[in-house]
Amino acid sequence: MRVIGVDLSSNDANICLLSLAEEVFQIPDCHTRKLSLPKNAIAKDLRYFQKTFAQLVQDYKIDHIVIRQRPMKGKFAGGAVGFKMEAALELLTDVEVIVLSPTAIKESLKRNPVLVPMPETGLKMFQEVAFNTAFAYLMKDKYAG
């Protein structure tokens, strides 16, 4: 199974590709680490973002997009552009989109900790949340129950 973890932050979609085969995780090379929308995005920008992400899904044969859920209100609430990006991703066809709560991510990582330090993964630090989101999704049912 191949998934792409997504962390929506401000007007950026930080992404991390992760695959699981026979209980072995791999971080495939990916030419894209982040997709952005202008802060004053209009419909044309949103369509381009969606089309670019759809092409990424097709190019890398992604089975699931896993988005880290953001609160709608409060101190850490997501902005309007972030919710536009989330909607654009959720409306993609030919790929299942899952929105995973921070609590579910935390619980999965607690049961199945990442054993490789982030600097050794070859990922950028801004991709850590996207990596943890993808990893938590892939591991969520491993030790459930």
Stockholm file with secondary structure:
# STOCKHOLM 1.0

chainA/1-145         MRVIGVDLSSNDANICLLSLAEEVFQIPDCHTRKLSLPKNAIAKDLRYFQKTFAQLVQDYKIDHIVIRQRPMKGKFAGGAVGFKMEAALELLTDVEVIVLSPTAIKESLKRNPVLVPMPETGLKMFQEVAFNTAFAYLMKDKYAG
#=GR chainA/1-145 SS CEEEEEEEETTEEEEEEEEEETTEEECCCCSCSEEECCTTCCHHHHHHHHHHHHHHHHHTTCSEEEEECCCSSSTTCCCHHHHHHHHHHHTCSSSEEEEECHHHHHHHHHHSCCCSCGGGGTCCGGGHHHHHHHHHHHHTTTSCC
#=GC SS_cons         CEEEEEEEETTEEEEEEEEEETTEEECCCCSCSEEECCTTCCHHHHHHHHHHHHHHHHHTTCSEEEEECCCSSSTTCCCHHHHHHHHHHHTCSSSEEEEECHHHHHHHHHHSCCCSCGGGGTCCGGGHHHHHHHHHHHHTTTSCC
//
